[in-house]
Amino acid sequence: MTPFMLATLGGLISFGSTSFGSALAMLRLPGKRFESWRLPIDFALGLMISAVAFSLVGPAAVEAFGDWQRFAPIALGFYAGVLMIAVLHRLMHRFEAAKGQQGQLLLALVLMVHNFPEGLASGAALVGLDVVQARTVLSSIALQNIPEGLLMVACLRALGVSPLWSLAGGIGSGVIELFGGMGAGVLLHGSAALLPFLLATAGGAMLTSVVMEIRENAARHKRIWNSRFAMGLITIPVLNGVIGLLQS
């Protein structure tokens, strides 16, 4: 398969997991308060930090540390991801204040925006990483996408959107991940040297999204430091170990 086809396949996997989460929300939404649907996102937040530390950025940064030529693309990519989410988050806050909307709108927009770097990571991983690393990245992103798709539908329902349009919105947020995967294929088709930069960009964007969500929870006096968050944190090391054993 060509790099573009592999990257598109990675984007499709991310899209499918988000759509699956959106469909689950439709099965269980009746009678549920919005706040009860925030619980699965605690696991996803822990999982995102774990993916950044143990898959997307951490291993490459440790290996390249001390070699400026190899470390620079990782640092630049990470900073680009942080800057992208931080700027968009600020713009969303201004939009929310201007429209007088509730916090659900901001959360829905953040979920949509950070889906692009997640798709980027899925596509880049499938093109440029070895089998074990690629499976770990794809598995971690797919796992976190399920509660994110579910929460996306819950956000839209809380804003008064009809069930079918909420489902369409959840699936549409997954399409953004497909575009991210395709974007990775286009970029990596020209040069495989862009792989560390792309993975670091996705890692910076994901970590910034987590920090923003933790800050929003703190402003609402809500804790995420719980067993679900801890389970998310240990998921990637466990996945690495399991996949490594299966490959040996």
Backbone bond lengths (Angstrom), bond angles and torsions (degrees), N, CA, C in turn:
res aa  C-N    CA-C-N  psi(-1)  N-CA   C-N-CA  omega(-1)  CA-C   N-CA-C  phi
1 M - - - 1.461 - - 1.528 110.42 -
2 T 1.299 116.60 145.34 1.463 121.30 178.31 1.531 109.58 -72.94
3 P 1.351 117.81 159.24 1.466 119.57 177.17 1.528 112.86 -55.03
4 F 1.338 116.63 -38.74 1.460 119.14 -179.59 1.525 111.17 -64.30
5 M 1.335 117.70 -41.67 1.464 121.07 179.82 1.528 111.20 -66.61
6 L 1.338 116.75 -40.44 1.460 120.23 178.30 1.528 110.85 -64.02
7 A 1.334 116.02 -44.95 1.457 120.00 -179.86 1.533 110.84 -64.81
8 T 1.320 116.81 -38.63 1.462 120.49 177.39 1.523 110.84 -64.25
9 L 1.336 116.48 -37.48 1.465 120.42 176.35 1.526 110.35 -62.29
10 G 1.348 116.64 -41.68 1.459 119.52 176.15 1.519 111.79 -60.84
11 G 1.335 116.78 -42.59 1.454 120.58 176.42 1.515 112.37 -62.95
12 L 1.327 116.61 -36.72 1.469 120.96 178.37 1.521 111.88 -65.51
13 I 1.340 115.97 -37.64 1.458 119.73 178.11 1.530 110.03 -63.65
14 S 1.321 116.39 -43.50 1.468 120.20 177.05 1.522 111.44 -63.68
15 F 1.322 116.04 -43.63 1.466 121.02 178.11 1.527 110.98 -59.77
16 G 1.339 116.41 -44.04 1.460 120.52 -178.65 1.521 112.65 -63.29
17 S 1.333 116.93 -40.69 1.470 119.51 -179.03 1.527 111.28 -68.97
18 T 1.332 117.65 -38.48 1.463 120.45 176.57 1.525 110.80 -64.75
19 S 1.318 116.50 -42.13 1.461 120.61 178.77 1.522 111.06 -64.35
20 F 1.327 116.55 -37.51 1.468 120.67 177.99 1.523 110.24 -62.68
21 G 1.332 116.88 -44.83 1.459 120.19 177.30 1.517 112.05 -61.75
22 S 1.335 116.57 -38.76 1.463 120.61 178.07 1.521 110.97 -63.24
23 A 1.327 116.62 -40.83 1.462 120.55 179.04 1.526 111.16 -66.70
24 L 1.341 117.63 -37.96 1.468 120.50 177.13 1.523 111.10 -60.71
25 A 1.331 116.09 -38.89 1.457 120.02 179.46 1.522 110.88 -60.48
26 M 1.317 117.13 -38.77 1.454 120.67 -178.62 1.523 111.34 -67.73
27 L 1.330 116.62 -27.95 1.460 119.69 179.75 1.521 112.11 -74.95
28 R 1.357 116.62 -27.33 1.456 119.40 -170.79 1.535 114.64 -120.56
29 L 1.306 117.41 1.95 1.470 119.04 -175.89 1.528 115.11 -66.77
30 P 1.362 120.74 -38.00 1.463 119.19 -173.47 1.532 112.22 -54.86
31 G 1.335 115.42 129.95 1.451 120.98 176.62 1.511 115.34 81.67
32 K 1.328 118.17 -0.66 1.465 120.98 -178.36 1.529 110.55 -95.94
33 R 1.340 116.41 137.25 1.453 120.54 171.84 1.517 109.11 -77.73
34 F 1.332 115.98 151.57 1.464 120.18 -177.55 1.527 112.05 -57.41
35 E 1.330 116.94 -42.96 1.464 119.97 -175.60 1.518 112.04 -60.72
36 S 1.334 118.13 -29.95 1.461 119.78 -179.88 1.519 111.68 -68.39
37 W 1.349 116.86 -19.57 1.461 120.21 179.85 1.525 111.95 -88.40
38 R 1.315 117.78 -4.20 1.464 120.40 175.40 1.521 111.68 -77.27
39 L 1.334 116.95 -19.31 1.457 119.65 -173.66 1.525 113.88 -59.15
40 P 1.352 119.94 -44.82 1.465 118.11 -179.93 1.518 113.48 -63.47
41 I 1.337 118.42 -22.44 1.452 119.72 -177.83 1.525 111.06 -69.90
42 D 1.335 118.12 -22.97 1.460 120.19 176.12 1.529 110.53 -59.58
43 F 1.324 116.18 -43.72 1.461 121.25 176.95 1.527 110.37 -63.04
44 A 1.330 116.40 -43.68 1.462 120.54 -178.78 1.522 111.33 -63.25
45 L 1.336 118.04 -37.47 1.463 120.80 179.46 1.527 110.77 -65.23
46 G 1.325 116.44 -44.43 1.455 119.61 176.16 1.515 111.94 -62.06
47 L 1.326 115.62 -38.83 1.462 120.83 179.85 1.526 111.45 -66.14
48 M 1.314 117.49 -36.83 1.464 120.87 179.01 1.531 111.20 -65.32
49 I 1.342 116.54 -42.41 1.467 119.30 176.70 1.524 110.03 -62.76
50 S 1.322 116.38 -41.77 1.459 121.10 179.20 1.525 111.48 -62.43
51 A 1.336 116.92 -40.48 1.462 120.69 179.54 1.521 111.18 -65.42
52 V 1.324 116.77 -40.65 1.469 120.45 178.67 1.523 110.44 -64.00
53 A 1.334 116.33 -45.12 1.461 121.04 -174.41 1.520 112.94 -72.78
54 F 1.335 117.30 -38.39 1.456 120.10 -170.25 1.531 114.58 -109.92
55 S 1.340 117.94 -5.78 1.466 118.95 -177.81 1.524 113.13 -132.24
56 L 1.325 116.79 -57.54 1.459 119.73 -169.16 1.523 113.67 -78.26
57 V 1.325 117.27 -42.46 1.468 120.44 -172.01 1.525 112.74 -121.11
58 G 1.327 116.73 -48.25 1.452 122.01 -172.04 1.524 115.69 -50.07
59 P 1.352 119.15 -58.26 1.467 119.98 -176.77 1.531 113.15 -60.21
60 A 1.331 117.32 -43.92 1.469 120.46 -179.65 1.522 111.17 -66.22
61 A 1.332 117.31 -39.37 1.460 120.39 -179.50 1.519 111.53 -66.38
62 V 1.326 117.24 -41.63 1.461 121.00 178.59 1.528 110.79 -64.80
63 E 1.332 116.09 -42.43 1.464 120.42 -179.19 1.525 111.81 -66.66
64 A 1.340 117.04 -35.60 1.469 120.87 -176.41 1.524 112.89 -90.38
65 F 1.330 117.87 -6.29 1.463 120.42 -175.44 1.535 110.18 -59.70
66 G 1.314 116.12 130.06 1.464 120.73 -178.03 1.512 113.51 96.78
67 D 1.330 116.56 -17.07 1.469 121.91 176.75 1.535 106.83 -109.60
68 W 1.327 116.44 98.63 1.460 120.44 -172.14 1.520 112.84 -59.94
69 Q 1.333 117.38 -37.65 1.466 119.80 -177.83 1.522 111.62 -64.72
70 R 1.306 117.56 -33.41 1.471 120.61 178.51 1.521 111.77 -86.44
71 F 1.336 116.51 -31.03 1.462 120.19 -176.16 1.523 112.01 -79.52
72 A 1.336 117.09 -31.64 1.468 120.91 -175.69 1.528 113.39 -57.99
73 P 1.365 119.90 -47.67 1.473 118.57 179.24 1.525 112.85 -61.10
74 I 1.341 116.57 -33.32 1.464 120.08 179.30 1.526 109.99 -67.89
75 A 1.345 115.71 -46.11 1.466 119.76 179.99 1.522 111.41 -64.44
76 L 1.329 116.52 -42.98 1.464 120.38 179.71 1.523 111.55 -65.17
77 G 1.326 116.53 -42.21 1.455 120.17 178.71 1.518 111.83 -63.84
78 F 1.326 116.35 -42.65 1.466 120.48 179.00 1.525 110.35 -61.57
79 Y 1.333 116.20 -45.42 1.460 120.43 179.77 1.526 110.63 -64.11
80 A 1.320 117.89 -38.22 1.464 121.26 178.63 1.524 110.83 -62.29
81 G 1.338 116.69 -41.55 1.458 120.24 178.02 1.513 112.16 -65.12
82 V 1.339 116.26 -42.95 1.469 120.82 177.94 1.524 110.19 -61.26
83 L 1.324 116.55 -46.82 1.458 121.17 -177.54 1.521 111.60 -63.70
84 M 1.334 116.83 -41.21 1.460 120.66 -178.87 1.522 111.36 -59.88
85 I 1.329 116.93 -49.50 1.463 120.14 -177.96 1.521 111.14 -69.86
86 A 1.341 117.31 -38.88 1.462 120.14 -179.08 1.526 111.17 -62.86
87 V 1.332 116.99 -44.22 1.465 120.68 179.86 1.521 110.72 -65.61
88 L 1.325 117.38 -45.93 1.458 120.98 -179.69 1.526 111.21 -64.97
89 H 1.318 115.91 -37.22 1.463 119.44 178.59 1.526 110.92 -63.28
90 R 1.333 116.65 -40.94 1.465 120.45 178.57 1.530 110.48 -64.95
91 L 1.333 116.86 -41.81 1.460 120.04 178.46 1.517 111.37 -64.02
92 M 1.329 116.42 -38.37 1.459 120.20 178.98 1.519 111.41 -66.09
93 H 1.326 116.53 -38.83 1.466 119.82 177.48 1.526 110.45 -60.50
94 R 1.326 116.54 -42.38 1.468 119.98 179.40 1.524 110.63 -65.40
95 F 1.324 116.97 -40.43 1.462 121.23 178.61 1.518 110.37 -63.26
96 E 1.330 115.73 -43.67 1.460 120.31 -179.78 1.523 111.36 -62.65
97 A 1.342 115.99 -42.71 1.465 119.70 179.83 1.526 111.31 -65.37
98 A 1.332 116.16 -38.74 1.462 120.55 -178.89 1.519 111.62 -67.39
99 K 1.324 115.60 -36.53 1.460 119.69 -177.47 1.521 113.15 -89.24
100 G 1.342 116.60 -11.98 1.459 119.75 -179.58 1.513 112.67 68.33
101 Q 1.323 117.65 30.73 1.454 121.16 -177.91 1.519 111.09 -84.94
102 Q 1.313 116.08 166.43 1.446 122.25 177.56 1.528 110.18 -81.71
103 G 1.356 115.11 172.01 1.456 120.54 -178.11 1.520 113.50 -62.81
104 Q 1.332 118.07 -21.95 1.462 120.38 -179.78 1.522 112.11 -60.39
105 L 1.342 116.86 -34.72 1.460 120.05 179.87 1.519 110.76 -65.21
106 L 1.327 116.34 -44.78 1.460 120.18 179.25 1.517 110.45 -61.85
107 L 1.334 117.55 -43.34 1.460 121.01 179.77 1.525 110.71 -62.49
108 A 1.334 117.60 -42.30 1.460 121.21 178.87 1.527 111.16 -61.79
109 L 1.338 116.82 -42.70 1.459 120.43 179.64 1.521 111.85 -65.77
110 V 1.338 116.81 -40.71 1.468 120.27 178.02 1.526 110.28 -63.17
111 L 1.319 117.35 -42.13 1.466 120.75 178.60 1.529 110.68 -59.62
112 M 1.334 116.69 -42.17 1.459 119.92 -179.41 1.523 111.62 -67.36
113 V 1.333 116.26 -44.68 1.469 120.08 -175.01 1.518 111.75 -64.02
114 H 1.332 117.67 -44.07 1.460 117.80 -174.72 1.525 112.23 -80.00
115 N 1.349 117.13 -2.37 1.462 119.51 174.28 1.523 112.30 -67.81
116 F 1.336 117.12 -29.63 1.468 118.64 -179.16 1.531 112.02 -63.65
117 P 1.344 119.49 -51.07 1.463 117.78 177.08 1.524 113.72 -64.40
118 E 1.341 117.66 -26.79 1.462 118.70 174.69 1.524 110.64 -65.78
119 G 1.335 116.96 -43.48 1.463 119.86 175.43 1.510 111.33 -64.18
120 L 1.325 116.35 -37.85 1.462 122.06 176.63 1.527 110.21 -58.35
121 A 1.334 116.52 -45.28 1.460 121.02 -179.99 1.523 111.58 -65.64
122 S 1.330 117.21 -40.95 1.465 120.62 179.91 1.521 110.80 -62.19
123 G 1.339 116.11 -46.11 1.457 119.40 179.78 1.512 112.72 -66.52
124 A 1.334 116.64 -44.37 1.458 120.95 -178.67 1.519 111.21 -64.80
125 A 1.333 117.28 -39.30 1.462 120.94 -179.41 1.524 111.33 -62.61
126 L 1.331 115.99 -43.13 1.459 119.56 -177.41 1.520 111.68 -68.81
127 V 1.324 117.10 -27.87 1.467 121.03 -179.81 1.524 111.75 -82.21
128 G 1.338 116.86 -45.26 1.457 119.05 -165.98 1.505 118.02 -109.82
129 L 1.344 118.88 -15.08 1.458 120.21 -177.61 1.519 111.57 -96.66
130 D 1.337 115.64 163.20 1.468 118.23 175.62 1.524 109.28 -72.05
131 V 1.326 115.86 172.60 1.461 120.63 -171.24 1.522 112.02 -60.30
132 V 1.347 116.64 -45.23 1.460 120.11 -177.17 1.530 110.52 -63.95
133 Q 1.330 117.55 -48.02 1.462 121.25 -179.67 1.520 111.49 -63.61
134 A 1.345 116.42 -42.91 1.465 120.26 -179.00 1.524 111.22 -63.10
135 R 1.323 116.71 -42.52 1.463 119.81 179.18 1.518 111.37 -64.15
136 T 1.324 116.14 -37.90 1.461 119.32 179.39 1.524 110.72 -64.92
137 V 1.335 117.10 -46.78 1.463 120.51 179.68 1.525 110.84 -61.95
138 L 1.324 116.71 -47.83 1.461 120.22 -178.52 1.526 111.42 -63.44
139 S 1.335 116.16 -41.41 1.465 119.71 -179.92 1.522 111.23 -64.37
140 S 1.332 116.78 -43.65 1.466 119.80 -178.06 1.519 111.37 -65.35
141 I 1.333 116.76 -42.89 1.465 119.66 179.94 1.523 110.66 -67.79
142 A 1.337 116.97 -40.21 1.464 119.80 178.68 1.528 111.12 -63.46
143 L 1.331 117.18 -41.01 1.463 120.46 179.84 1.527 111.33 -63.29
144 Q 1.321 117.02 -44.52 1.470 118.90 -177.52 1.520 111.30 -72.88
145 N 1.336 117.74 -24.79 1.457 120.50 -179.43 1.524 112.43 -68.58
146 I 1.327 117.37 -26.03 1.463 119.49 -178.59 1.532 111.10 -64.36
147 P 1.352 118.89 -54.06 1.474 116.93 175.80 1.520 113.27 -66.46
148 E 1.343 117.78 -27.79 1.464 119.07 178.48 1.530 110.91 -68.75
149 G 1.337 117.52 -41.07 1.456 120.19 176.36 1.518 111.24 -63.89
150 L 1.332 115.49 -40.50 1.462 120.88 177.63 1.530 110.89 -61.53
151 L 1.336 115.93 -45.34 1.459 120.18 -178.31 1.526 111.55 -68.54
152 M 1.326 116.71 -32.88 1.459 120.19 178.53 1.534 110.43 -60.82
153 V 1.315 116.33 -45.69 1.462 120.57 178.75 1.529 110.01 -64.28
154 A 1.344 116.71 -41.35 1.465 120.11 179.78 1.526 111.36 -62.77
155 C 1.332 116.60 -39.24 1.476 120.38 177.85 1.523 110.69 -60.74
156 L 1.324 116.03 -47.46 1.459 120.07 -177.87 1.527 111.41 -65.32
157 R 1.340 116.66 -38.62 1.463 119.26 177.56 1.527 110.73 -64.72
158 A 1.365 116.64 -38.30 1.457 120.15 179.30 1.523 111.90 -66.50
159 L 1.336 116.60 -23.80 1.463 121.30 178.06 1.525 112.03 -86.23
160 G 1.334 116.83 1.40 1.454 120.81 177.02 1.511 114.93 93.05
161 V 1.325 118.16 9.22 1.464 121.61 178.64 1.532 108.86 -75.19
162 S 1.315 116.64 145.04 1.459 121.04 -178.16 1.530 110.54 -65.73
163 P 1.346 118.31 158.20 1.468 120.78 -178.43 1.528 113.81 -56.22
164 L 1.328 117.37 -45.41 1.463 119.38 -177.31 1.524 112.06 -67.26
165 W 1.332 116.83 -40.45 1.463 119.23 177.96 1.524 111.44 -70.79
166 S 1.328 117.17 -29.50 1.467 120.34 175.01 1.522 110.22 -66.23
167 L 1.327 115.75 -42.69 1.469 119.78 176.27 1.522 110.63 -62.13
168 A 1.345 116.16 -43.22 1.463 119.92 178.04 1.530 111.18 -61.14
169 G 1.347 116.00 -37.79 1.461 119.72 177.86 1.516 112.05 -65.55
170 G 1.340 116.38 -40.48 1.460 120.21 177.82 1.516 111.79 -63.33
171 I 1.332 116.22 -44.90 1.468 120.41 178.43 1.528 109.98 -67.21
172 G 1.341 116.09 -38.71 1.463 119.70 178.68 1.521 112.35 -61.80
173 S 1.341 117.26 -35.12 1.461 119.47 177.18 1.521 110.59 -65.76
174 G 1.348 115.92 -29.33 1.469 119.75 175.14 1.513 112.46 -71.08
175 V 1.330 117.21 -31.55 1.468 120.61 177.25 1.524 110.55 -60.31
176 I 1.339 116.62 -33.16 1.464 120.65 177.30 1.532 109.89 -58.96
177 E 1.330 117.01 -37.52 1.465 120.74 178.91 1.531 110.68 -67.90
178 L 1.316 116.64 -36.58 1.458 119.73 175.94 1.523 110.53 -61.54
179 F 1.327 116.56 -43.86 1.465 120.18 176.90 1.531 111.33 -61.94
180 G 1.342 116.15 -36.73 1.457 119.57 176.83 1.510 111.82 -62.80
181 G 1.333 116.93 -43.25 1.456 120.65 176.94 1.516 112.17 -62.10
182 M 1.321 116.43 -42.91 1.464 120.14 178.33 1.524 110.89 -64.34
183 G 1.353 116.30 -38.27 1.462 119.98 177.41 1.516 111.36 -61.64
184 A 1.333 116.73 -40.66 1.466 120.45 177.30 1.524 110.62 -62.59
185 G 1.329 116.55 -38.83 1.467 120.21 178.68 1.517 111.83 -63.10
186 V 1.319 116.58 -42.26 1.469 120.26 179.27 1.522 110.63 -63.79
187 L 1.327 116.82 -45.37 1.467 120.60 -177.57 1.527 111.73 -68.33
188 L 1.323 117.32 -42.74 1.462 120.31 -176.78 1.527 112.25 -76.55
189 H 1.321 116.93 -19.44 1.464 119.77 175.34 1.527 109.89 -63.98
190 G 1.335 115.96 -32.61 1.454 119.68 179.79 1.514 112.53 -79.94
191 S 1.340 117.43 -37.66 1.460 120.22 -177.62 1.521 110.21 -160.31
192 A 1.337 115.86 121.15 1.463 120.78 177.11 1.527 111.18 -69.70
193 A 1.336 117.60 -15.14 1.462 121.05 179.61 1.521 112.36 -65.78
194 L 1.343 116.52 -15.59 1.468 120.50 179.54 1.524 112.55 -77.72
195 L 1.338 117.94 -9.06 1.463 120.78 -174.90 1.527 113.13 -56.43
196 P 1.354 120.46 -51.38 1.481 119.07 179.57 1.525 112.40 -58.42
197 F 1.335 116.76 -38.83 1.463 120.65 179.30 1.521 111.04 -63.37
198 L 1.334 117.38 -45.72 1.460 121.09 -177.55 1.527 111.68 -65.84
199 L 1.333 116.82 -43.88 1.461 119.79 179.31 1.525 110.84 -64.81
200 A 1.345 116.40 -40.05 1.463 119.72 178.95 1.525 110.97 -67.23
201 T 1.344 117.74 -36.64 1.464 121.08 176.47 1.521 110.62 -60.62
202 A 1.330 115.61 -45.80 1.463 119.86 177.42 1.522 110.68 -62.39
203 G 1.328 116.76 -41.44 1.461 120.10 179.62 1.523 112.24 -64.34
204 G 1.332 116.95 -43.50 1.463 120.08 178.18 1.520 111.98 -62.71
205 A 1.328 116.41 -41.02 1.468 120.49 179.46 1.522 110.91 -65.98
206 M 1.333 116.74 -42.83 1.463 120.18 -178.88 1.522 111.10 -66.40
207 L 1.341 117.22 -43.82 1.457 119.91 -179.20 1.529 110.91 -64.80
208 T 1.327 117.09 -39.33 1.467 120.19 178.89 1.523 110.81 -66.10
209 S 1.338 116.85 -37.33 1.463 120.05 176.70 1.523 110.70 -61.73
210 V 1.337 116.40 -40.16 1.467 120.32 178.30 1.523 110.45 -63.86
211 V 1.342 116.42 -46.69 1.465 120.52 -179.33 1.527 110.38 -60.34
212 M 1.337 117.01 -42.23 1.462 120.95 179.28 1.526 110.88 -62.68
213 E 1.325 116.80 -41.27 1.459 120.03 -178.99 1.529 110.87 -69.13
214 I 1.336 117.38 -38.95 1.463 120.60 177.27 1.532 109.80 -62.66
215 R 1.334 115.93 -40.98 1.466 119.86 179.16 1.524 111.16 -65.11
216 E 1.337 116.62 -40.14 1.463 119.69 178.23 1.524 110.38 -63.94
217 N 1.337 116.67 -39.80 1.460 120.29 178.22 1.521 110.78 -64.79
218 A 1.335 116.49 -40.11 1.466 120.31 179.14 1.528 110.65 -62.89
219 A 1.341 116.40 -38.21 1.461 120.24 178.98 1.529 111.29 -65.28
220 R 1.332 115.52 -28.67 1.470 120.26 178.29 1.531 111.77 -93.93
221 H 1.350 116.45 6.12 1.467 122.65 179.90 1.529 111.32 59.20
222 K 1.343 114.78 43.20 1.464 120.22 178.81 1.520 109.43 -120.32
223 R 1.325 115.36 139.64 1.454 121.72 -176.70 1.524 110.46 -95.38
224 I 1.338 115.44 143.32 1.461 118.76 168.45 1.524 110.95 -119.28
225 W 1.335 116.45 -2.94 1.466 119.77 -178.84 1.529 108.39 -78.43
226 N 1.307 117.20 80.46 1.446 122.62 -175.00 1.521 110.17 -137.87
227 S 1.326 116.34 -173.58 1.461 120.26 -176.54 1.522 112.19 -64.30
228 R 1.345 118.00 -34.33 1.464 120.24 179.72 1.525 110.29 -66.02
229 F 1.337 116.56 -42.82 1.458 120.66 177.72 1.527 110.60 -62.74
230 A 1.324 117.13 -42.27 1.462 121.36 179.62 1.528 111.10 -64.15
231 M 1.318 116.81 -39.29 1.469 119.98 177.52 1.526 110.86 -62.30
232 G 1.329 116.13 -38.70 1.457 119.14 176.74 1.512 111.94 -63.65
233 L 1.334 116.92 -39.23 1.462 120.94 -178.70 1.529 112.65 -62.57
234 I 1.330 117.33 -35.89 1.471 119.69 -176.16 1.524 113.01 -91.99
235 T 1.323 117.12 -2.42 1.464 119.81 -174.29 1.524 112.77 -63.40
236 I 1.339 118.35 -45.36 1.458 120.61 -175.36 1.526 112.10 -67.26
237 P 1.335 120.28 -46.24 1.465 118.01 174.67 1.525 113.07 -57.30
238 V 1.337 116.11 -39.05 1.467 119.20 177.96 1.531 110.58 -65.17
239 L 1.351 116.41 -44.84 1.461 120.09 177.99 1.525 111.57 -60.67
240 N 1.343 116.72 -42.17 1.456 120.22 177.85 1.524 111.13 -58.10
241 G 1.333 115.75 -43.63 1.454 119.69 -179.55 1.518 112.62 -66.69
242 V 1.339 116.40 -44.44 1.464 120.45 -179.26 1.532 111.06 -64.12
243 I 1.332 116.43 -47.31 1.465 119.85 -178.75 1.524 110.72 -65.42
244 G 1.338 116.73 -37.90 1.453 119.67 177.27 1.521 112.23 -62.70
245 L 1.339 116.89 -40.67 1.466 120.59 177.93 1.529 111.26 -65.05
246 L 1.332 116.02 -40.64 1.464 119.84 -179.83 1.524 111.82 -65.82
247 Q 1.351 115.70 -31.46 1.461 119.82 -178.13 1.538 112.00 -80.29
248 S 1.347 116.97 -21.47 1.461 119.96 -176.38 1.524 111.91 -82.59
